[in-house]
Amino acid sequence: MIVETHGDDLVIKAPAKVNLHLEILGKRPDGYHELETLFLSVSLYDTLIFKQQPAEVSVRVRGSSLDGGRDNLVTRAIHLVRQEAGISHGISVELTKEIPAAAGLAGGSSDAAATLAGLNQWWNLGWSPERLAALGAQLGSDIPFFFHTPTAVARGRGEQVEPCRCKTPLDFVIVSPEEGLSTADVYRRVVVPPKPVSIEPIRSALEQGDRREVGKLLFNRLEEASVPLCPAVAKIKHRVGQDGIGQLMSGSGSSVFVLMDSPQAAERLGKQLIAERLGRIYVVQSSS
């Protein structure tokens, strides 16, 4: 995330993520799935502006039909910090959405992580990234990753995070259809494989900077469960099947990303896809 101070306001840019690998290892006793995934943050950002106010908590959302009520992850993160810190300070947060919701890009999780980090700084709490990640895990499985960006392997429900290295920047075109997907619906349909696909080959390729090998090794177990729920995923994958050096649905969908071999190639494909109206198109690069 990118943290800036503008006058008396604190401004944080919260990045989206893509999953270069996502495998299901089993079903846990608590009902969640045991997974192993390779996260990469990318240059698509929501923006949060923090402003002081006496005692009230207010969250205003722009650029989305989402509201800032008690179910919003930003609002929940604020109340969690106030509870943990034993304080009743007020705060106003203006959230401008660029990351589409229900798209497999973890916009809500990133916003929650940015809120935890922002309030830690705003209220001078002095909490470590590890403590912030543990708090984030109470709100959502993807949130801890954003305290270990830009690249990490996550296990468990996603809350066990191990940073790794991306040797060279990667260029992507993301296609996000109008239809979103419910993470819970996708996981209800997923089948645990008898022999999971290993994460190690793609992790090694990423750390060595071999983007073509990364493209060959892209994998997401959730794709097969998502396509019947959102036919747009299959339509987009068919359209971009010959583009770039690899294509994959991100997370539980419904966004599909194309890994390109250069920023220029990404820009060209992005312009083509905008004209075809497949959905919202984002030309992005892996975060540094």
Backbone hydrogen bonds in HBPLUS format (Angstrom, degrees):
<---DONOR---> <-ACCEPTOR-->    atom                        ^
c    i                          cat <-CA-CA->   ^        H-A-AA   ^      H-
h    n   atom  resd res      DA  || num        DHA   H-A  angle D-A-AA Bond
n    s   type  num  typ     dist DA aas  dist angle  dist       angle   num
A0002-ILE N   A0013-LYS O   3.03 MM  11  4.98 157.7  2.08 137.7 144.3     1
A0013-LYS N   A0002-ILE O   2.79 MM  11  4.98 159.1  1.83 145.3 152.5     2
A0004-GLU N   A0011-VAL O   2.77 MM   7  5.13 161.1  1.81 161.2 165.7     3
A0011-VAL N   A0004-GLU O   2.81 MM   7  5.13 173.8  1.82 154.6 155.6     4
A0006-HIS N   A0009-ASP O   2.91 MM   3  5.17 154.8  1.98 143.1 150.3     5
A0009-ASP N   A0006-HIS O   2.95 MM   3  5.17 157.8  2.00 132.1 130.3     6
A0010-LEU N   A0050-PHE O   3.23 MM  40  5.08 161.0  2.27 138.0 143.3     7
A0050-PHE N   A0010-LEU O   2.79 MM  40  5.08 169.9  1.80 157.0 160.4     8
A0012-ILE N   A0048-LEU O   2.88 MM  36  5.23 163.2  1.91 153.1 158.8     9
A0048-LEU N   A0012-ILE O   2.85 MM  36  5.23 166.3  1.86 156.4 161.1    10
A0014-ALA N   A0046-ASP O   2.79 MM  32  5.13 155.3  1.85 147.2 154.5    11
A0046-ASP N   A0014-ALA O   2.95 MM  32  5.13 158.0  2.00 146.7 149.1    12
A0016-ALA N   A0044-LEU O   2.80 MM  28  5.55 133.2  2.02 158.2 171.4    13
A0042-VAL N   A0016-ALA O   2.94 MM  26  5.64 160.2  1.98 140.6 144.3    14
A0017-LYS N   A0105-LEU O   3.05 MM  88  5.12 155.3  2.11 129.8 137.1    15
A0018-VAL N   A0040-LEU O   2.88 MM  22  5.44 152.0  1.95 148.9 157.1    16
A0040-LEU N   A0018-VAL O   2.99 MM  22  5.44 139.5  2.16 157.8 165.5    17
A0020-LEU N   A0038-LEU O   2.93 MM  18  5.50 151.8  2.01 161.6 164.2    18
A0219-PHE N   A0020-LEU O   3.22 MM 199  6.50 160.0  2.27 139.0 144.8    19
A0038-LEU N   A0021-HIS O   2.92 MM  17  5.12 152.4  1.99 139.9 142.8    20
A0022-LEU N   A0219-PHE O   2.89 MM 197  6.24 129.4  2.15 130.0 144.4    21
A0221-ARG N   A0022-LEU O   2.82 MM 199  5.98 173.1  1.82 165.3 166.0    22
A0023-GLU N   A0036-GLU O   2.94 MM  13  5.39 166.6  1.95 155.2 159.6    23
A0036-GLU N   A0023-GLU O   2.97 MM  13  5.39 148.9  2.07 153.0 158.1    24
A0025-LEU N   A0034-GLU O   2.70 MM   9  5.29 159.1  1.74 148.9 154.4    25
A0034-GLU N   A0026-GLY O   2.77 MM   8  5.09 162.7  1.80 138.3 144.2    26
A0028-ARG N   A0032-TYR O   2.75 MM   4  5.37 167.3  1.76 167.0 169.8    27
A0031-GLY N   A0028-ARG O   3.03 MM   3  5.42 161.6  2.07 116.5 119.5    28
A0035-LEU N   A0156-GLY O   2.90 MM 121  5.64 166.7  1.91 153.9 157.4    29
A0037-THR N   A0154-ALA O   2.91 MM 117  5.29 158.0  1.96 152.5 158.5    30
A0154-ALA N   A0037-THR O   2.86 MM 117  5.29 160.5  1.90 149.3 155.6    31
A0039-PHE N   A0152-ALA O   2.80 MM 113  5.33 155.2  1.86 173.2 173.1    32
A0152-ALA N   A0039-PHE O   3.20 MM 113  5.33 159.1  2.25 134.0 137.9    33
A0041-SER N   A0150-PRO O   2.86 MM 109  5.08 161.8  1.89 148.6 154.0    34
A0287-SER N   A0041-SER O   2.78 MM 246  5.52 169.3  1.79 137.9 137.7    35
A0044-LEU N   A0042-VAL O   2.89 MM   2  5.74 142.9  2.03  97.7  90.1    36
A0043-SER N   A0285-GLN O   2.92 MM 242  5.52 143.4  2.05 148.1 159.4    37
A0047-THR N   A0096-THR O   3.01 MM  49  5.15 163.5  2.04 145.7 150.7    38
A0096-THR N   A0047-THR O   2.83 MM  49  5.15 169.0  1.84 157.4 160.8    39
A0049-ILE N   A0094-GLU O   2.94 MM  45  5.10 153.9  2.01 137.8 146.4    40
A0094-GLU N   A0049-ILE O   2.93 MM  45  5.10 158.5  1.98 142.1 148.8    41
A0051-LYS N   A0092-SER O   2.80 MM  41  5.01 157.4  1.85 151.0 155.9    42
A0092-SER N   A0051-LYS O   2.85 MM  41  5.01 157.4  1.90 158.5 159.8    43
A0090-GLY N   A0054-PRO O   3.20 MM  36  5.05 138.1  2.38 118.7 111.9    44
A0091-ILE N   A0056-GLU O   2.87 MM  35  6.39 145.0  1.99 147.4 155.4    45
A0058-SER N   A0091-ILE O   3.06 MM  33  6.55 157.4  2.11 157.7 163.0    46
A0093-VAL N   A0058-SER O   2.88 MM  35  6.30 160.5  1.92 157.4 164.0    47
A0060-ARG N   A0093-VAL O   2.91 MM  33  6.37 161.5  1.94 162.4 168.6    48
A0095-LEU N   A0060-ARG O   2.77 MM  35  6.05 168.4  1.78 170.7 174.0    49
A0062-ARG N   A0095-LEU O   2.76 MM  33  6.12 159.8  1.80 162.1 164.8    50
A0097-LYS N   A0062-ARG O   2.88 MM  35  6.12 174.7  1.88 158.9 157.4    51
A0072-ASN N   A0069-GLY O   3.01 MM   3  5.59 156.6  2.07 117.3 124.5    52
A0076-ARG N   A0072-ASN O   2.92 MM   4  6.23 163.0  1.95 157.5 163.0    53
A0077-ALA N   A0073-LEU O   2.89 MM   4  5.96 151.0  1.97 139.3 147.1    54
A0078-ILE N   A0074-VAL O   3.02 MM   4  6.31 154.4  2.08 148.9 155.4    55
A0079-HIS N   A0075-THR O   3.12 MM   4  6.43 167.0  2.13 154.7 156.7    56
A0080-LEU N   A0076-ARG O   2.95 MM   4  6.12 150.3  2.04 144.9 153.6    57
A0081-VAL N   A0077-ALA O   3.01 MM   4  6.23 161.1  2.04 150.8 154.7    58
A0082-ARG N   A0078-ILE O   3.00 MM   4  6.27 165.7  2.02 154.9 158.9    59
A0083-GLN N   A0079-HIS O   2.96 MM   4  6.07 155.5  2.02 142.5 149.2    60
A0084-GLU N   A0080-LEU O   2.89 MM   4  6.09 166.6  1.91 152.9 156.5    61
A0085-ALA N   A0081-VAL O   2.85 MM   4  5.90 158.4  1.90 153.1 158.9    62
A0086-GLY N   A0082-ARG O   2.90 MM   4  5.72 120.8  2.26 133.3 146.6    63
A0087-ILE N   A0082-ARG O   3.08 MM   5  5.13 153.9  2.15 141.2 147.6    64
A0086-GLY N   A0083-GLN O   3.31 MM   3  5.12 140.9  2.48  92.1 103.0    65
A0181-LEU N   A0102-ALA O   3.04 MM  79  5.32 152.5  2.11 131.1 139.1    66
A0255-SER N   A0103-ALA O   2.94 MM 152  5.03 158.7  1.98 122.3 128.1    67
A0110-SER N   A0106-ALA O   2.90 MM   4  6.05 160.3  1.94 152.7 158.1    68
A0111-ASP N   A0107-GLY O   2.94 MM   4  6.15 155.5  2.00 148.5 155.4    69
A0112-ALA N   A0108-GLY O   3.01 MM   4  6.25 153.0  2.08 144.5 151.4    70
A0113-ALA N   A0109-SER O   2.96 MM   4  6.26 159.4  2.00 149.4 154.8    71
A0114-ALA N   A0110-SER O   2.89 MM   4  6.11 158.8  1.93 149.2 155.2    72
A0115-THR N   A0111-ASP O   2.93 MM   4  6.16 145.4  2.05 141.7 151.3    73
A0116-LEU N   A0112-ALA O   2.97 MM   4  6.31 160.0  2.01 153.3 157.6    74
A0117-ALA N   A0113-ALA O   2.94 MM   4  6.19 167.7  1.96 154.1 157.5    75
A0118-GLY N   A0114-ALA O   2.75 MM   4  5.78 154.7  1.82 142.2 150.5    76
A0119-LEU N   A0115-THR O   2.91 MM   4  6.01 166.3  1.93 152.8 155.5    77
A0120-ASN N   A0116-LEU O   3.06 MM   4  6.13 150.5  2.15 141.5 150.0    78
A0121-GLN N   A0117-ALA O   3.16 MM   4  6.44 149.1  2.26 142.9 149.9    79
A0122-TRP N   A0118-GLY O   2.74 MM   4  5.92 164.4  1.76 150.9 156.5    80
A0123-TRP N   A0119-LEU O   2.89 MM   4  5.68 166.8  1.90 144.1 147.2    81
A0125-LEU N   A0120-ASN O   2.99 MM   5  5.05 154.4  2.06 141.7 149.2    82
A0124-ASN N   A0121-GLN O   3.24 MM   3  5.00 161.2  2.28  98.9 104.2    83
A0131-ARG N   A0128-SER O   3.09 MM   3  5.22 118.8  2.48  98.5 112.8    84
A0132-LEU N   A0128-SER O   3.01 MM   4  6.33 161.9  2.04 154.7 160.0    85
A0133-ALA N   A0129-PRO O   2.84 MM   4  6.01 155.0  1.90 146.0 152.9    86
A0134-ALA N   A0130-GLU O   3.00 MM   4  6.20 152.7  2.07 142.1 149.2    87
A0135-LEU N   A0131-ARG O   2.97 MM   4  6.26 155.0  2.04 149.0 155.4    88
A0136-GLY N   A0132-LEU O   2.86 MM   4  6.10 157.8  1.91 147.0 153.9    89
A0137-ALA N   A0133-ALA O   2.96 MM   4  6.22 144.8  2.08 144.6 153.3    90
A0138-GLN N   A0135-LEU O   3.00 MM   3  5.41 145.2  2.12 108.0 118.2    91
A0139-LEU N   A0136-GLY O   2.87 MM   3  5.29 147.9  1.97 111.0 121.0    92
A0140-GLY N   A0136-GLY O   3.02 MM   4  6.33 149.2  2.12 154.2 163.9    93
A0143-ILE N   A0140-GLY O   3.34 MM   3  5.62 148.7  2.45 105.4 113.8    94
A0146-PHE N   A0143-ILE O   3.05 MM   3  5.81 140.4  2.21 123.4 131.3    95
A0147-PHE N   A0144-PRO O   3.02 MM   3  5.66 166.6  2.04 122.5 126.1    96
A0148-HIS N   A0145-PHE O   2.72 MM   3  5.19 158.4  1.77 124.6 127.6    97
A0164-CYS N   A0151-THR O   3.08 MM  13  5.60 167.9  2.10 124.4 125.6    98
A0153-VAL N   A0162-GLU O   2.88 MM   9  5.18 166.3  1.89 149.4 147.2    99
A0162-GLU N   A0153-VAL O   2.77 MM   9  5.18 164.4  1.79 161.9 166.8   100
A0155-ARG N   A0160-GLN O   2.79 MM   5  5.02 151.2  1.87 138.9 148.8   101
A0158-GLY N   A0155-ARG O   2.92 MM   3  4.88 142.8  2.07 122.9 121.4   102
A0160-GLN N   A0155-ARG O   3.22 MM   5  5.02 162.7  2.25 146.1 141.1   103
A0167-LYS N   A0206-LEU O   3.27 MM  39  6.58 161.4  2.31 146.3 149.2   104
A0286-SER N   A0170-LEU O   2.84 MM 116  5.27 151.5  1.93 149.0 157.0   105
A0260-MET N   A0171-ASP O   2.85 MM  89  5.42 175.2  1.85 151.5 153.2   106
A0172-PHE N   A0284-VAL O   2.89 MM 112  5.32 175.4  1.89 152.6 152.7   107
A0284-VAL N   A0172-PHE O   2.96 MM 112  5.32 156.5  2.02 142.9 150.4   108
A0173-VAL N   A0258-VAL O   2.99 MM  85  5.16 146.0  2.11 138.3 149.0   109
A0258-VAL N   A0173-VAL O   2.79 MM  85  5.16 149.5  1.88 143.6 154.1   110
A0174-ILE N   A0282-TYR O   2.76 MM 108  5.02 166.7  1.78 152.0 156.1   111
A0282-TYR N   A0174-ILE O   2.93 MM 108  5.02 155.7  1.99 144.8 150.8   112
A0175-VAL N   A0256-VAL O   2.75 MM  81  5.29 171.8  1.76 164.3 167.1   113
A0256-VAL N   A0175-VAL O   2.90 MM  81  5.29 162.0  1.93 151.7 156.2   114
A0176-SER N   A0280-ARG O   2.88 MM 104  5.08 165.8  1.90 151.1 155.8   115
A0280-ARG N   A0176-SER O   2.91 MM 104  5.08 152.9  1.98 148.8 140.4   116
A0186-VAL N   A0182-SER O   3.09 MM   4  6.42 158.4  2.14 154.5 160.0   117
A0187-TYR N   A0183-THR O   3.00 MM   4  6.26 168.3  2.01 157.2 159.9   118
A0188-ARG N   A0184-ALA O   3.02 MM   4  6.18 143.2  2.16 143.7 153.4   119
A0189-ARG N   A0186-VAL O   3.03 MM   3  5.40 140.1  2.20 105.9 116.9   120
A0203-ARG N   A0199-ILE O   3.07 MM   4  6.20 158.9  2.11 157.7 164.0   121
A0204-SER N   A0200-GLU O   2.90 MM   4  6.00 162.6  1.93 154.1 158.1   122
A0205-ALA N   A0201-PRO O   3.00 MM   4  6.24 158.6  2.05 145.5 151.3   123
A0206-LEU N   A0202-ILE O   2.93 MM   4  6.06 156.6  1.98 146.5 152.4   124
A0207-GLU N   A0203-ARG O   2.98 MM   4  6.21 161.0  2.01 150.9 155.9   125
A0208-GLN N   A0204-SER O   2.96 MM   4  6.13 136.5  2.15 143.2 155.0   126
A0210-ASP N   A0205-ALA O   2.95 MM   5  5.17 157.0  2.00 157.0 155.8   127
A0209-GLY N   A0206-LEU O   3.15 MM   3  5.13 150.8  2.24  98.5 107.3   128
A0214-VAL N   A0210-ASP O   3.01 MM   4  6.34 155.1  2.07 150.0 158.0   129
A0215-GLY N   A0211-ARG O   2.89 MM   4  6.14 156.3  1.94 145.8 151.5   130
A0216-LYS N   A0212-ARG O   3.11 MM   4  6.41 148.3  2.21 141.3 149.0   131
A0217-LEU N   A0213-GLU O   3.10 MM   4  6.27 140.4  2.26 144.4 154.7   132
A0217-LEU N   A0214-VAL O   3.09 MM   3  5.18 128.6  2.37  98.5 112.2   133
A0223-GLU N   A0220-ASN O   3.23 MM   3  5.81 163.3  2.26 115.7 120.4   134
A0225-ALA N   A0222-LEU O   3.13 MM   3  5.29 130.4  2.39 101.2 114.3   135
A0226-SER N   A0222-LEU O   2.98 MM   4  6.14 139.2  2.15 149.1 161.4   136
A0226-SER N   A0223-GLU O   3.00 MM   3  5.03 126.8  2.29  97.7 112.5   137
A0227-VAL N   A0223-GLU O   3.09 MM   4  6.19 159.0  2.13 167.4 167.4   138
A0229-LEU N   A0226-SER O   2.93 MM   3  5.29 129.6  2.19 109.5 123.8   139
A0230-CYS N   A0226-SER O   2.96 MM   4  6.15 136.0  2.16 152.4 165.8   140
A0230-CYS N   A0227-VAL O   3.23 MM   3  5.12 132.5  2.46  95.7 108.2   141
A0233-VAL N   A0230-CYS O   2.99 MM   3  5.94 158.8  2.03 131.0 134.6   142
A0235-LYS N   A0231-PRO O   3.09 MM   4  6.42 159.2  2.14 151.5 158.0   143
A0236-ILE N   A0232-ALA O   2.89 MM   4  6.04 162.0  1.92 150.5 154.1   144
A0237-LYS N   A0233-VAL O   2.96 MM   4  6.17 164.9  1.98 151.0 155.7   145
A0238-HIS N   A0234-ALA O   2.90 MM   4  6.03 152.0  1.98 145.5 153.0   146
A0239-ARG N   A0235-LYS O   3.03 MM   4  6.28 155.9  2.09 143.6 150.1   147
A0240-VAL N   A0236-ILE O   2.95 MM   4  6.23 160.2  1.99 157.7 162.1   148
A0241-GLY N   A0238-HIS O   3.43 MM   3  5.07 161.0  2.46  96.3 101.4   149
A0243-ASP N   A0240-VAL O   2.93 MM   3  5.06 160.2  1.97 111.6 118.0   150
A0245-ILE N   A0259-LEU O   2.76 MM  14  5.65 169.3  1.77 166.1 169.9   151
A0259-LEU N   A0246-GLY O   2.80 MM  13  5.22 161.6  1.84 152.0 158.2   152
A0248-LEU N   A0257-PHE O   3.00 MM   9  5.57 153.9  2.07 154.2 161.7   153
A0257-PHE N   A0248-LEU O   2.80 MM   9  5.57 165.9  1.82 164.0 160.7   154
A0250-SER N   A0255-SER O   2.98 MM   5  5.83 161.2  2.02 147.1 151.3   155
A0253-GLY N   A0250-SER O   2.89 MM   3  5.48 155.3  1.95 143.4 147.9   156
A0266-ALA N   A0262-SER O   3.10 MM   4  6.36 153.7  2.17 146.1 153.4   157
A0267-GLU N   A0263-PRO O   2.97 MM   4  6.26 156.1  2.03 148.7 154.5   158
A0268-ARG N   A0264-GLN O   3.03 MM   4  6.32 159.6  2.07 149.0 154.2   159
A0269-LEU N   A0265-ALA O   3.03 MM   4  6.25 168.7  2.04 152.0 154.5   160
A0270-GLY N   A0266-ALA O   2.89 MM   4  6.00 159.8  1.93 149.0 155.6   161
A0271-LYS N   A0267-GLU O   3.08 MM   4  6.31 158.0  2.13 149.6 153.7   162
A0272-GLN N   A0268-ARG O   3.16 MM   4  6.47 156.6  2.22 147.7 154.0   163
A0273-LEU N   A0269-LEU O   2.94 MM   4  6.18 164.5  1.96 160.0 163.3   164
A0274-ILE N   A0270-GLY O   3.01 MM   4  6.18 151.3  2.09 148.4 156.0   165
A0275-ALA N   A0271-LYS O   3.39 MM   4  6.59 156.9  2.45 142.7 147.1   166
A0276-GLU N   A0273-LEU O   3.06 MM   3  5.00 133.2  2.29  94.6 107.8   167
A0277-ARG N   A0274-ILE O   3.29 MM   3  5.44 158.4  2.34 104.8 111.2   168
